[in-house]
């Protein structure tokens, strides 16, 4: 697929629309294996509950940055 320019040409728009339709169709695919796996997981109790102490994915990068800074400061303080 060609790299899209800043202003897509009509040809690029058609290609993008076709790719979106194919991706949507693939995402809706059901198979016997998926059905079996879903039922087996449901019998085990389903998806586990979310840990309330875990930060949201959007906040994860900020959380990791602050954590690294705290660890670095603690190491520096311990070295003195």
N, CA and C atoms as a LAMMPS dump frame, in Angstrom:
ITEM: TIMESTEP
0
ITEM: NUMBER OF ATOMS
240
ITEM: BOX BOUNDS ff ff ff
-5.0000000000000000e+02 5.0000000000000000e+02
-5.0000000000000000e+02 5.0000000000000000e+02
-5.0000000000000000e+02 5.0000000000000000e+02
ITEM: ATOMS id mol type element x y z
1 1 1 N 0.848 -1.177 0
2 1 2 C 0 0 0
3 1 3 C 0.887 1.231 0
4 2 1 N 0.59 2.215 -0.828
5 2 2 C 1.425 3.407 -0.881
6 2 3 C 1.286 4.228 0.403
7 3 1 N 2.343 4.98 0.699
8 3 2 C 2.311 5.853 1.862
9 3 3 C 1.345 6.988 1.576
10 4 1 N 0.464 7.267 2.548
11 4 2 C -0.547 8.307 2.33
12 4 3 C 0.086 9.685 2.445
13 5 1 N -0.29 10.576 1.534
14 5 2 C 0.205 11.938 1.568
15 5 3 C -0.619 12.74 2.575
16 6 1 N -0.263 14.016 2.731
17 6 2 C -0.984 14.873 3.677
18 6 3 C -2.444 14.986 3.265
19 7 1 N -2.697 15.253 1.992
20 7 2 C -4.059 15.295 1.47
21 7 3 C -4.261 14.037 0.642
22 8 1 N -5.066 13.103 1.139
23 8 2 C -5.206 11.843 0.411
24 8 3 C -5.899 12.024 -0.938
25 9 1 N -5.398 11.305 -1.902
26 9 2 C -6.01 11.335 -3.227
27 9 3 C -7.259 10.456 -3.188
28 10 1 N -8.139 10.585 -4.167
29 10 2 C -9.328 9.716 -4.189
30 10 3 C -8.957 8.231 -4.182
31 11 1 N -7.866 7.892 -4.855
32 11 2 C -7.413 6.502 -4.886
33 11 3 C -7.017 6.026 -3.482
34 12 1 N -6.297 6.883 -2.736
35 12 2 C -5.887 6.537 -1.373
36 12 3 C -7.095 6.399 -0.449
37 13 1 N -8.104 7.241 -0.645
38 13 2 C -9.325 7.151 0.167
39 13 3 C -10.04 5.829 -0.058
40 14 1 N -10.088 5.397 -1.321
41 14 2 C -10.739 4.12 -1.642
42 14 3 C -9.98 2.965 -0.997
43 15 1 N -8.642 3.013 -1.091
44 15 2 C -7.818 1.955 -0.496
45 15 3 C -8.014 1.928 1.019
46 16 1 N -8.021 3.105 1.651
47 16 2 C -8.19 3.17 3.103
48 16 3 C -9.564 2.645 3.52
49 17 1 N -10.594 2.984 2.758
50 17 2 C -11.944 2.507 3.08
51 17 3 C -12.028 0.989 2.945
52 18 1 N -11.403 0.459 1.895
53 18 2 C -11.422 -0.993 1.696
54 18 3 C -10.67 -1.697 2.826
55 19 1 N -9.539 -1.142 3.232
56 19 2 C -8.768 -1.738 4.325
57 19 3 C -9.566 -1.701 5.622
58 20 1 N -10.279 -0.609 5.855
59 20 2 C -11.093 -0.497 7.072
60 20 3 C -12.209 -1.534 7.07
61 21 1 N -12.837 -1.727 5.93
62 21 2 C -13.923 -2.708 5.84
63 21 3 C -13.399 -4.127 6.067
64 22 1 N -12.239 -4.43 5.495
65 22 2 C -11.661 -5.765 5.686
66 22 3 C -11.264 -5.988 7.142
67 23 1 N -10.685 -4.976 7.77
68 23 2 C -10.3 -5.09 9.173
69 23 3 C -11.508 -5.269 10.071
70 24 1 N -12.571 -4.545 9.786
71 24 2 C -13.802 -4.657 10.573
72 24 3 C -14.365 -6.067 10.459
73 25 1 N -14.375 -6.592 9.236
74 25 2 C -14.909 -7.936 9.016
75 25 3 C -14.059 -8.969 9.745
76 26 1 N -12.742 -8.813 9.71
77 26 2 C -11.856 -9.745 10.399
78 26 3 C -12.031 -9.687 11.906
79 27 1 N -12.272 -8.491 12.448
80 27 2 C -12.46 -8.332 13.879
81 27 3 C -13.743 -8.962 14.378
82 28 1 N -14.711 -9.12 13.51
83 28 2 C -15.988 -9.716 13.883
84 28 3 C -15.996 -11.227 13.686
85 29 1 N -14.869 -11.777 13.224
86 29 2 C -14.815 -13.2 12.901
87 29 3 C -15.059 -14.051 14.14
88 30 1 N -15.808 -15.108 13.976
89 30 2 C -16.056 -16.076 15.041
90 30 3 C -15.553 -17.418 14.535
91 31 1 N -14.963 -18.166 15.407
92 31 2 C -14.521 -19.501 15.021
93 31 3 C -14.915 -20.469 16.127
94 32 1 N -14.871 -21.733 15.807
95 32 2 C -15.213 -22.758 16.793
96 32 3 C -14.223 -22.721 17.963
97 33 1 N -12.945 -22.457 17.665
98 33 2 C -11.941 -22.398 18.724
99 33 3 C -12.216 -21.242 19.679
100 34 1 N -12.583 -20.07 19.112
101 34 2 C -12.888 -18.919 19.965
102 34 3 C -14.093 -19.209 20.847
103 35 1 N -15.116 -19.778 20.261
104 35 2 C -16.327 -20.096 21.009
105 35 3 C -16.018 -21.056 22.144
106 36 1 N -15.232 -22.082 21.865
107 36 2 C -14.865 -23.065 22.879
108 36 3 C -14.064 -22.408 24.001
109 37 1 N -13.099 -21.545 23.637
110 37 2 C -12.26 -20.883 24.636
111 37 3 C -13.095 -19.971 25.53
112 38 1 N -14.03 -19.239 24.934
113 38 2 C -14.877 -18.334 25.711
114 38 3 C -15.729 -19.115 26.705
115 39 1 N -16.304 -20.197 26.271
116 39 2 C -17.141 -21.006 27.163
117 39 3 C -16.309 -21.625 28.284
118 40 1 N -15.107 -22.103 27.947
119 40 2 C -14.233 -22.701 28.969
120 40 3 C -13.833 -21.655 30.012
121 41 1 N -13.51 -20.436 29.571
122 41 2 C -13.144 -19.375 30.507
123 41 3 C -14.335 -18.978 31.366
124 42 1 N -15.534 -18.986 30.779
125 42 2 C -16.735 -18.662 31.535
126 42 3 C -16.99 -19.666 32.644
127 43 1 N -16.717 -20.929 32.384
128 43 2 C -16.903 -21.969 33.405
129 43 3 C -15.921 -21.79 34.564
130 44 1 N -14.763 -21.196 34.274
131 44 2 C -13.762 -20.958 35.324
132 44 3 C -14.064 -19.691 36.124
133 45 1 N -15.092 -18.977 35.732
134 45 2 C -15.436 -17.753 36.462
135 45 3 C -15.273 -16.494 35.635
136 46 1 N -14.838 -16.628 34.406
137 46 2 C -14.724 -15.461 33.531
138 46 3 C -13.472 -14.645 33.783
139 47 1 N -13.528 -13.424 33.323
140 47 2 C -12.387 -12.514 33.44
141 47 3 C -12.211 -12.12 34.905
142 48 1 N -10.967 -12.116 35.416
143 48 2 C -10.767 -11.752 36.819
144 48 3 C -11.068 -10.271 37.052
145 49 1 N -11.452 -9.909 38.273
146 49 2 C -11.754 -8.5 38.553
147 49 3 C -10.506 -7.641 38.424
148 50 1 N -10.705 -6.401 38.032
149 50 2 C -9.607 -5.456 37.861
150 50 3 C -9.063 -5.048 39.224
151 51 1 N -7.74 -4.967 39.362
152 51 2 C -7.112 -4.535 40.601
153 51 3 C -7.265 -3.019 40.708
154 52 1 N -7.926 -2.516 41.763
155 52 2 C -8.144 -1.068 41.867
156 52 3 C -6.86 -0.282 42.063
157 53 1 N -5.764 -0.937 42.491
158 53 2 C -4.497 -0.234 42.71
159 53 3 C -3.678 -0.085 41.44
160 54 1 N -4.08 -0.745 40.36
161 54 2 C -3.358 -0.653 39.098
162 54 3 C -3.797 0.602 38.353
163 55 1 N -2.847 1.46 37.973
164 55 2 C -3.243 2.67 37.253
165 55 3 C -3.806 2.344 35.871
166 56 1 N -4.646 3.23 35.363
167 56 2 C -5.236 3.057 34.043
168 56 3 C -4.123 3.052 32.992
169 57 1 N -4.329 2.347 31.866
170 57 2 C -3.272 2.286 30.839
171 57 3 C -2.805 3.661 30.37
172 58 1 N -3.716 4.625 30.3
173 58 2 C -3.325 5.957 29.828
174 58 3 C -2.404 6.648 30.82
175 59 1 N -2.477 6.272 32.072
176 59 2 C -1.648 6.882 33.105
177 59 3 C -0.391 6.063 33.393
178 60 1 N -0.263 4.902 32.754
179 60 2 C 0.838 3.993 33.07
180 60 3 C 2.201 4.614 32.787
181 61 1 N 2.373 5.305 31.673
182 61 2 C 3.676 5.885 31.339
183 61 3 C 4.086 6.919 32.385
184 62 1 N 3.145 7.742 32.815
185 62 2 C 3.443 8.75 33.838
186 62 3 C 3.795 8.07 35.162
187 63 1 N 3.054 7.035 35.514
188 63 2 C 3.32 6.279 36.74
189 63 3 C 4.724 5.686 36.699
190 64 1 N 5.115 5.079 35.565
191 64 2 C 6.437 4.465 35.44
192 64 3 C 7.548 5.507 35.543
193 65 1 N 7.326 6.671 34.922
194 65 2 C 8.327 7.732 34.972
195 65 3 C 8.55 8.192 36.409
196 66 1 N 7.459 8.411 37.141
197 66 2 C 7.583 8.843 38.533
198 66 3 C 8.224 7.758 39.395
199 67 1 N 7.878 6.51 39.133
200 67 2 C 8.452 5.399 39.898
201 67 3 C 9.962 5.329 39.691
202 68 1 N 10.39 5.449 38.427
203 68 2 C 11.835 5.411 38.144
204 68 3 C 12.551 6.552 38.869
205 69 1 N 11.928 7.731 38.888
206 69 2 C 12.535 8.879 39.562
207 69 3 C 12.656 8.62 41.068
208 70 1 N 11.631 8.017 41.677
209 70 2 C 11.679 7.708 43.109
210 70 3 C 12.774 6.677 43.406
211 71 1 N 12.876 5.654 42.575
212 71 2 C 13.898 4.619 42.773
213 71 3 C 15.289 5.225 42.647
214 72 1 N 15.468 6.078 41.643
215 72 2 C 16.765 6.721 41.429
216 72 3 C 17.139 7.601 42.622
217 73 1 N 16.156 8.36 43.138
218 73 2 C 16.41 9.221 44.295
219 73 3 C 16.74 8.395 45.533
220 74 1 N 16.054 7.275 45.7
221 74 2 C 16.326 6.418 46.853
222 74 3 C 17.732 5.829 46.785
223 75 1 N 18.153 5.415 45.588
224 75 2 C 19.503 4.877 45.431
225 75 3 C 20.554 5.932 45.724
226 76 1 N 20.295 7.169 45.266
227 76 2 C 21.236 8.263 45.471
228 76 3 C 21.338 8.58 46.964
229 77 1 N 20.197 8.592 47.668
230 77 2 C 20.183 8.877 49.096
231 77 3 C 20.885 7.771 49.874
232 78 1 N 20.725 6.546 49.453
233 78 2 C 21.356 5.413 50.132
234 78 3 C 22.863 5.424 49.944
235 79 1 N 23.335 5.901 48.789
236 79 2 C 24.752 5.935 48.483
237 79 3 C 25.488 6.975 49.329
238 80 1 N 24.788 8 49.792
239 80 2 C 25.44 9.077 50.576
240 80 3 C 25.693 8.679 51.983
